[in-house]
């Protein structure tokens, strides 16, 4: 070996050894940040005040194709404006020669004839932050069958004046995660409007049918107690909890399932269009007040909600939205940002393409219950998968449609970017302050 090359090789080897086999990397020298070791052997990346610096610590781990692996690390930052974008982790799959690999098989939802999607990088997610400012970052992944190694990258990018410390990074084989199969149901029915109580009672046999089909969650329509009832919202609104929610809570408890519906809620001098989530024990798990009001509701003095709560259930995280909310991407996106895996959507009517869009753009399941006829082509009672496909659609009045899904099964599309749902937090654009 020539002396200059020997010295260079020795320098690189020593440099890598200084970081316990983690190698400092950057796309280009002119945007390379500073790498160092911190207290307790943490891996530190520091940016000066220039824009656009980008660098990471990298390490290769041998893997067995088809096995499951868990990544874990802790991260502490200072001076970083957007940790979700700047302090990401990537897991790249490669074969023995360092080339990328394909997914094992084309998912059934892909159009036949399209190329097999590649196994794109995984993006571990942020967990809780402790009292000392350390955030746990983790994820469990199945190595593609042709993978021989996983390349781990611990990043700091686009953070002028920022600093990140990484510690305890580990990548080890783990048992496969259990499936989380959930049976989601939508009722396709429009009540007769004889009275609020009669409207509620008309749904009792449909909830019983959903239970017979072993549904875990059943979604009913918008403003169920007042639909088709000739009365003003202020004359028919009720508190939550109140008579209607108590009636449906008893049905939820009787049939041991979750129920979602919307109704006009009265609180002090205000009226809201409120969706409620009732648990299988009859409890009111939570409520969401419709944020996006169409002109007709606003003209009647209905007040908008302000928050986008997401609720923990026995099977996963559920978000709620109501009718006109679906005309805009912001509501479903806010719910997704807060961890929603399923969005329950009582909706009088809407363009069904928007239902598909809300599911597809967030890679979440959407369950809609509408008062529109299928032949109208203006909304369906349906269960949409993470790619926007209707898995089941109501074709006749008085029916219950159901689909079983696995909330632990990631969705991959043609020419895919990977598990897009897990990438949203890392890659969605920032929203300008005050906009």
C-alpha positions in Angstrom: 0.0 0.0 0.0 1.3 3.4 -0.9 2.2 5.6 2.1 -0.4 8.3 1.4 -3.2 5.7 1.0 -2.0 3.9 4.1 -2.1 7.1 6.1 -5.6 7.9 4.8 -6.8 4.4 5.6 -5.3 4.6 9.1 -6.9 8.0 9.6 -10.4 6.8 8.5 -10.1 3.7 10.6 -9.0 5.6 13.7 -11.8 8.2 13.1 -14.4 5.5 13.0 -13.0 3.7 16.0 -13.2 6.9 18.0 -17.0 6.7 17.6 -17.4 3.1 18.6 -17.8 1.9 15.0 -20.2 4.7 14.1 -18.9 6.5 11.1 -19.6 10.3 10.6 -21.2 11.0 7.2 -22.4 13.9 5.2 -23.7 14.3 1.6 -21.0 16.9 0.8 -18.1 18.5 2.5 -19.5 22.0 2.3 -22.6 21.1 4.4 -20.7 18.8 6.8 -21.5 19.5 10.5 -19.2 18.9 13.4 -19.0 15.4 14.9 -17.8 14.7 18.5 -18.2 12.5 21.5 -20.2 13.8 24.5 -20.3 12.8 28.1 -21.0 9.1 28.7 -19.9 8.4 25.1 -22.9 10.0 23.5 -22.6 10.7 19.7 -22.9 14.4 19.1 -23.6 16.4 16.0 -23.4 20.2 16.0 -24.4 22.7 13.4 -23.0 26.2 13.1 -25.3 29.1 12.1 -25.3 28.3 8.3 -28.4 26.9 6.7 -28.7 23.5 5.2 -26.1 21.5 7.1 -26.7 17.8 7.1 -24.8 14.9 8.7 -25.3 11.6 10.4 -23.6 8.8 12.3 -23.8 5.5 10.4 -23.4 1.9 11.4 -24.0 -1.5 9.6 -25.8 -4.4 11.3 -26.0 -7.9 9.9 -29.6 -9.2 9.6 -31.4 -12.4 8.6 -34.0 -11.9 5.9 -37.5 -12.4 7.2 -36.6 -11.8 10.8 -37.9 -8.9 12.9 -35.6 -6.3 14.4 -36.2 -3.6 17.0 -34.3 -0.3 16.9 -34.0 1.8 20.0 -32.0 5.0 20.9 -32.3 8.1 23.0 -32.0 11.6 21.7 -31.4 14.9 23.4 -31.4 18.2 21.5 -30.7 21.9 22.0 -31.3 24.8 19.6 -33.3 22.6 17.2 -36.5 24.2 15.9 -38.1 21.1 14.4 -36.9 17.8 16.0 -39.3 15.7 13.9 -37.6 16.8 10.7 -34.1 17.5 11.8 -33.4 14.6 14.2 -34.6 11.6 12.3 -33.3 8.0 12.2 -33.2 6.0 9.0 -32.9 2.2 8.6 -31.8 1.1 5.1 -32.0 -2.5 3.9 -29.2 -3.8 1.7 -28.1 -7.1 0.3 -24.6 -8.6 0.9 -23.1 -6.4 -1.8 -24.6 -3.2 -0.5 -27.4 -2.9 -3.1 -31.0 -2.1 -2.3 -33.6 -4.9 -2.2 -37.2 -5.3 -3.1 -40.2 -6.1 -1.0 -40.9 -9.8 -0.7 -44.2 -9.9 -2.5 -46.5 -7.4 -4.1 -49.4 -6.5 -1.8 -52.8 -7.7 -3.0 -54.0 -4.1 -3.3 -51.5 -3.2 -6.0 -52.5 -3.1 -9.7 -51.2 -6.2 -11.4 -48.3 -5.6 -13.7 -46.8 -2.8 -11.8 -43.1 -3.2 -10.7 -42.4 -4.7 -7.4 -41.9 -1.9 -4.8 -38.4 -1.5 -3.4 -37.8 -1.9 0.3 -37.5 1.8 1.2 -35.9 3.2 4.4 -37.8 2.9 7.7 -38.2 5.8 10.0 -38.4 5.0 13.7 -40.8 7.2 15.6 -40.4 9.5 18.6 -41.7 8.4 21.9 -41.9 10.0 25.4 -39.3 12.6 26.6 -38.1 12.2 30.2 -37.4 14.9 32.8 -33.8 15.3 31.6 -34.9 15.9 28.0 -34.0 12.5 26.5 -36.6 11.3 23.9 -36.9 7.6 23.1 -36.9 6.8 19.4 -37.9 3.3 18.4 -39.5 1.0 15.8 -39.9 -2.7 15.0 -39.3 -3.9 11.4 -39.3 -7.0 9.3 -36.1 -7.4 7.3 -36.9 -8.1 3.6 -36.0 -11.7 2.6 -33.1 -10.6 0.5 -31.6 -8.3 3.0 -28.3 -9.1 4.6 -27.6 -5.9 6.5 -29.3 -2.9 7.9 -27.6 0.5 7.7 -28.6 2.8 10.6 -28.3 6.5 10.3 -28.6 8.9 13.2 -29.2 12.4 11.7 -29.1 16.1 12.4 -30.2 18.1 9.3 -31.3 21.6 8.6 -30.9 23.0 12.1 -28.7 26.2 12.2 -27.2 26.5 15.6 -28.6 23.1 16.7 -27.1 20.2 18.5 -28.1 16.6 19.0 -26.8 13.8 21.2 -27.6 10.2 20.5 -27.0 7.4 23.1 -27.8 3.8 23.5 -28.5 3.1 19.9 -29.3 -0.6 19.4 -30.6 -2.8 16.7 -31.4 -6.4 17.7 -33.6 -9.3 16.6 -37.0 -9.4 18.3 -40.1 -11.6 18.2 -42.7 -10.7 15.5 -45.3 -8.2 16.8 -48.8 -9.6 17.3 -51.4 -8.6 14.7 -54.0 -6.0 15.7 -57.0 -7.1 13.8 -60.0 -4.9 14.1 -63.5 -5.2 12.7 -64.7 -1.8 11.5 -68.4 -1.3 10.6 -70.5 1.4 9.1 -74.3 1.7 9.2 -76.1 2.8 6.0 -79.4 4.1 7.2 -81.3 7.4 7.3 -83.8 7.7 10.2 -87.5 8.6 9.6 -87.6 11.7 11.7 -90.6 11.0 13.9 -88.8 12.2 17.0 -85.3 12.3 18.4 -86.0 9.2 20.6 -87.6 7.3 17.7 -84.6 8.2 15.5 -82.2 6.7 18.0 -84.4 3.5 18.5 -84.3 2.9 14.7 -80.6 2.2 14.9 -80.9 -0.5 17.7 -81.4 -3.5 15.3 -78.5 -2.2 13.1 -76.1 -2.0 16.1 -77.3 -5.5 17.1 -76.4 -6.7 13.5 -73.0 -5.1 13.8 -72.4 -7.0 17.0 -73.5 -10.2 15.4 -70.8 -9.6 12.8 -68.4 -9.2 15.7 -67.7 -5.5 15.0 -65.3 -3.7 17.3 -66.4 -0.2 16.1 -69.7 0.8 14.4 -70.2 4.3 13.0 -73.6 5.9 12.6 -74.6 9.1 10.7 -74.5 12.8 11.4 -76.9 14.4 13.9 -78.8 11.1 14.3 -81.4 12.3 16.8 -82.4 15.3 14.7 -82.1 13.9 11.2 -85.4 14.5 9.3 -87.0 15.9 12.5 -88.7 19.3 11.8 -87.1 21.3 14.6 -84.5 24.0 15.0 -81.1 22.9 16.4 -81.6 25.0 19.5 -84.9 23.2 20.2 -83.5 19.8 19.8 -79.9 20.1 21.1 -79.0 18.3 24.3 -76.1 18.0 26.7 -73.4 15.4 26.4 -73.8 13.1 28.2 -77.5 13.4 27.8 -80.5 11.3 26.7 -79.3 10.3 23.3 -75.7 9.4 24.4 -77.1 7.5 27.3 -79.4 5.5 25.0 -76.5 4.6 22.7 -74.1 4.0 25.6 -76.5 1.3 26.9 -76.5 -0.3 23.4 -72.7 -0.2 23.2 -72.5 -1.9 26.6 -75.2 -4.4 25.8 -73.4 -5.5 22.6 -69.8 -4.9 23.8 -68.6 -2.6 21.0 -67.7 1.0 20.3 -70.3 3.3 18.8 -69.7 6.6 17.1 -72.5 9.1 16.1 -73.0 12.8 15.8 -75.7 15.0 17.5 -76.4 18.6 18.3 -74.9 19.4 21.7 -76.0 22.2 24.0 -73.6 23.7 26.5 -74.6 27.0 28.2 -75.5 29.4 25.4 -73.7 27.5 22.6 -74.7 24.6 20.3 -72.2 22.3 18.6 -72.3 19.5 16.1 -70.6 17.0 18.2 -69.4 13.4 17.4 -69.2 11.1 20.4 -67.2 7.9 20.9 -68.9 5.4 23.3 -67.0 2.4 24.7 -68.0 -1.2 25.0 -68.5 -0.7 28.8 -71.0 2.1 28.1 -68.7 4.9 29.0 -68.3 8.1 27.0 -64.7 7.8 25.9 -64.7 11.3 24.3 -66.3 13.8 22.1 -65.2 16.0 19.1 -66.9 19.3 18.2 -67.1 19.8 14.4 -64.5 22.5 13.5 -65.4 23.1 9.8 -68.9 24.5 9.5 -70.7 24.8 6.2 -72.6 28.1 5.6 -75.9 26.6 6.5 -74.9 25.5 10.0 -73.0 28.7 10.7 -76.1 30.7 9.7 -78.1 28.8 12.3 -75.8 29.9 15.0 -73.9 26.6 15.4 -70.5 27.2 17.1 -67.3 25.6 15.7 -65.0 23.4 17.8 -61.4 24.2 18.4 -59.6 20.9 19.1 -58.7 17.7 17.4 -58.7 15.0 20.1 -57.6 11.4 19.5 -58.8 8.7 21.9 -57.3 5.5 23.1 -59.5 2.5 22.7 -59.0 -1.2 23.4 -58.0 -1.8 19.8 -56.1 1.4 18.9 -56.3 5.2 18.5 -59.5 6.7 17.1 -60.1 10.2 15.8 -63.4 11.7 14.9 -64.5 14.2 12.3 -68.0 15.3 11.0 -69.3 15.9 7.5 -67.9 19.2 6.2 -64.6 18.5 8.0 -63.8 16.0 5.2 -63.9 18.7 2.6 -60.5 20.0 3.9 -57.3 18.1 4.5 -56.5 19.9 7.8 -58.8 18.0 10.1 -57.8 14.5 9.1 -54.1 15.6 9.1 -54.3 17.0 12.6 -55.9 13.8 13.8 -53.2 11.8 12.1 -50.5 14.0 13.6 -51.9 13.1 17.0 -51.7 9.4 16.3 -55.1 8.4 14.9 -55.1 5.0 13.2 -58.8 5.0 12.4 -60.9 8.1 11.7 -64.7 7.7 12.3 -66.7 10.0 10.1 -70.5 10.6 10.5 -71.2 12.5 7.2 -74.5 13.7 5.7 -73.0 14.0 2.2 -69.6 14.6 0.6 -67.7 13.9 -2.6 -66.5 10.3 -2.1 -63.2 11.2 -3.8 -62.5 13.3 -0.7 -63.1 10.3 1.5 -60.5 8.4 -0.5 -58.2 11.4 -0.3 -58.4 11.7 3.5 -57.5 8.0 3.9 -54.8 8.0 1.2 -53.0 11.2 2.1 -52.7 10.1 5.8 -52.5 6.3 5.3 -55.2 5.8 7.9 -58.5 3.8 7.9 -61.6 5.9 7.4 -65.1 4.7 8.4 -67.9 6.8 7.0 -71.7 6.6 7.6 -73.8 8.8 5.3 -77.5 9.6 4.5 -76.9 9.6 0.8 -78.1 7.0 -1.7 -75.3 5.0 -3.4 -76.8 5.8 -6.8 -76.4 9.5 -6.0 -72.6 9.1 -6.3 -72.3 11.7 -3.5 -70.8 9.8 -0.6 -71.0 6.2 0.7 -71.2 4.4 3.9 -67.9 2.6 3.7 -64.6 1.5 5.2 -61.6 2.9 3.3 -58.2 1.4 3.7 -54.9 3.3 4.0 -54.6 3.7 0.3 -58.1 5.1 -0.1 -59.7 1.8 -1.4 -63.2 1.1 -0.2 -63.0 -2.3 1.4 -66.8 -2.4 1.9 -69.6 -0.1 0.8 -73.3 0.1 1.8 -75.4 -0.6 -1.3 -78.9 -0.7 0.3 -80.7 1.2 3.1 -80.7 -0.5 6.5 -77.5 -2.4 6.0 -74.3 -2.8 8.0 -71.0 -3.1 6.1 -67.9 -4.4 7.8 -64.2 -5.0 7.0 -61.5 -6.6 9.1 -58.2 -4.8 9.1 -54.8 -5.2 10.8 -53.6 -1.9 12.4 -50.1 -3.3 12.6 -49.9 -4.0 8.9 -48.1 -1.1 7.1 -49.4 0.0 3.7 -47.0 0.1 0.7 -48.0 1.5 -2.7 -46.6 1.2 -6.2 -43.4 3.2 -6.8 -43.7 3.6 -3.1 -41.7 5.8 -0.7 -42.1 3.1 2.0 -44.4 3.1 5.0 -45.7 6.5 4.3 -47.8 6.7 7.5 -44.6 6.6 9.6 -43.0 9.1 7.3 -45.6 11.8 7.7 -44.1 13.1 10.9 -40.6 13.3 9.4 -41.5 14.7 6.0 -44.6 16.8 6.2 -43.9 20.5 5.5 -43.9 23.0 8.3 -46.9 25.2 8.6 -46.1 29.0 8.8 -46.8 30.5 12.1 -50.2 32.2 12.3 -51.5 30.6 9.1 
